[in-house]
Amino acid sequence: MIGFLVAGLIIGALARLIKRGKQDLGILATLLLGLVGSVIGGTVANLLGTGDIFELNFLGFVVAVIAAVLLIGVAEGMSNRQGSKTD
């Protein structure tokens, strides 16, 4: 479980490095998005038959980073939309 958290943090940090621009995300948001990305990556790798969902493999890692980059983009879009609303 600790390895899963560390992998999620690494995946989230890599995703933030890949995603251009300034992200207004804290370490907790990075960890959560990295964890969700790693679950998505593990699920895709499992569906493709390359390993178990919690097993670290190359394909799962790559898909996890891509998923985390996309999730960061979605999180940014949601926070920008909420911040730009005028009443």
Secondary structure, 3 states (H helix, E strand, C coil): CHHHHHHHHHHHHHHHHHCCCCCCCCHHHHHHHHHHHHHHHHHHHHHCCCCCCCCCCHHHHHHHHHHHHHHHHHHHHHHHHHHCCCC
